[in-house]
Amino acid sequence: MKEPRDHSINVRGLKIHYLEWGERGGEPLILIHGFLDHARSWEPFVASMQKKFRKPMWIVAPDCRGHGESGWVGAGGYYHFPDYLFDLDSLIHNLGASYVTLMGHSMGGTISFLYTGTFPKRVRRLILVEGMGPLGLNFSDAPPRMEKWISEVKALGRKRPAEYSTLEEAAQRLQRKNPRLKLDLALHLARWGMKQADNGKWVWKFDPLHRTTAPQPFYSEQALEFFRRIECPVLLIQGKESHQALRPDMQERLKAIAHRTLVEIKDAGHLVHHDNPDGLADVVAESLRE
């Protein structure tokens, strides 16, 4: 498979980087990565997908703001879901696509279903990989959460980011967190997800601000309203060894989606595209052919 093409757009002064495969035309498949991940993590999945079609698909994978090669918000800024939606909307308009297929993992799934619920006519198909949104909170959770956020942001300047002497060391750390992750992919994730600091050590590219607790609680009742506005077919994918299906709020969210299909991927936990990219591509390709 050919190397992806690197592009970037300017969104209100912030660089949003994205990868592109295939030739432009028709409807792109847009892949939105999860929390603390990056666009390059989709490459094994994309490689498997491109083998399944006679003509290479038009696939686009952005780095969400504060991740990968995209810019950090800078002094005084923070990261909120509306910002991610604005970036995605700007990307879609830049691509000149009237309609898209959106596929998001975890946090990227939340971005994808919020966007689809906001603009139901623009999305032909929605694929949520372990991406049904965070656990819902109550209004009473808001004040202590706000207090925690302020405390953590104040303390952030006193913390040093994790440093690694080699990429191999960082890859081993990824494998300890996810024992299903193969070494070659762990090294790939580290290579593209890290940069060298002035002291020669390797640090992650994502903005450390992401590690603070978001001040705004995620409310299930609000999420349900976005799900109810979705008009296109929705493919819901779970890792067989993931615990997402056991969440108490899952059935309520599933029932709010009118046209849904639920599929389980074996040999995979929450990080389905890391654990079993070929199995994921099999399911997605079959769905797109339909």
PAKOLKE-871446 format. One record per residue (C-alpha): x, y, z; residue in one letter. Coordinates in steps of 0.25 Angstrom, whole numbers, plus 5000, padded with zeros to 4 digits. Layout:
XYZA;...
This chain:
500050005000M;500550144997K;500950235008E;499850335012P;499850475007R;500050585018D;499150705018H;498750815028S;497750925029I;497651045037N;496451045047V;496351185053R;497851195054G;498051045058L;498750945050K;497950825047I;498750715041H;498150595033Y;498550475025L;497950435012E;497950305004W;497350274990G;496850384980E;495850484983R;494450464977G;493050414983G;492950404998E;494150395007P;494250295019L;494750385030I;495450315042L;495450395055I;496450335065H;496250325080G;496750395093F;498250405093L;498350335080D;498750385066H;498350375051A;499550275048R;498950175057S;497950145046W;498950095036E;498849945038P;497349955037F;497450045024V;498449945018A;497449835020S;496349915015M;497049955002Q;497249804999K;495849774999K;495449874988F;495849874973R;496050024973K;496650084986P;495650154995M;495750304998W;496050305012I;496450425021V;496950415036A;497150545043P;497950565056D;497050625066C;497450765072R;498550745082G;498850605076H;499950555066G;500350665056E;499250755059S;499450885067G;499250905082W;498251005087V;499251085094G;499251185105A;497851195112G;497251095103G;496550965106Y;495950845098Y;494450825097H;493550735089F;492950855081P;494450895077D;494650755071Y;493350765064L;493650895058F;495050845053D;494350725046L;493350815040D;494450905034S;495150775029L;493950725022I;493650855015H;495150865011N;495050725005L;493850774997G;493050655000A;491550665000S;491350535008Y;492350455016V;492450325024T;492950345038L;493650245046M;494150275060G;494850205071H;494550235086S;494650385087M;494650385072G;493250315072G;492750415081T;493150525072I;492550455060S;491150425066F;491050575071L;491450625058Y;490450525051T;489350565061G;489650715058T;489650695042F;488850565040P;488750595025K;490250605022R;490650465027V;490250345019R;490750235029R;491250245043L;492250135049I;492450145064L;493650055069V;493450055084E;492950195082G;491650215090M;492150325098G;492650335112P;491850295124L;490750385127G;490750475139L;489750555148N;489550705149F;490050685164S;491450635158D;491650775151A;492150855163P;493250755169P;493650725154R;493850875152M;494650885165E;495550765161K;495850825147W;496350955152I;497250885162S;497850795152E;498050905142V;498750985153K;499650865156A;499950825142L;501150925141G;501850855153R;501750725146K;502850675136R;502350585124P;502750445124A;504150425117E;504750305110Y;506150275106S;505750205093T;504550175085L;504650025088E;504450065103E;503150145100A;502650025091A;502849925102Q;502050025111R;500950015101L;500949865101Q;500949865116R;499649945116K;499049855105N;499649715104P;498949685091R;499749795084L;500849735075K;502249795076L;502349845061D;501049925063L;501449975077A;502750025070L;501950085059H;501050155069L;502250205077A;502950255065R;501850345060W;501250375073G;502550435080M;503650545078K;504950565084Q;505150675095A;506350765096D;506950665105N;506950555095G;505850475102K;504550435095W;503250495100V;501750475094W;501350575084K;499950595090F;499650725099D;499850685114P;498550775116L;497750655111H;498150575124R;497350675133T;495850645136T;494950715126A;494150815134P;492850795126Q;492150665130P;491550575119F;490050555121Y;489350435115S;488050505113E;488750605104Q;489450495097A;488150425094L;487650545087E;488850535077F;488650395075F;487150415072R;487450515061R;488350415053I;487650365040E;488750285034C;489050135036P;489950115048V;490950005050L;491349985065L;492549905067I;493049855080Q;494349775084G;493949635089K;494849655101E;494449795104S;493549835116H;492749945108Q;491549855106A;491449835121L;491149985124R;489850015131P;489450125121D;489850045108M;488449985105Q;487750125106E;488750185096R;488550065086L;487050085086K;487150225083A;487850195069I;486750165059A;487550085049H;488650005056R;489449875054T;490349825066L;491549745062V;492649685072E;494049665067I;494849545073K;496249555079D;496049705082A;495749785094G;495449935094H;496549965084L;495949885073V;496749955062H;498049925069H;497749785074D;497049725061N;497149825049P;496849715039D;495649665046G;495149805047L;495349825032A;494549705029D;493349755036V;493449895031V;493749855017A;492449765017E;491649875023S;492149975012L;491849885001R;490349865006E;
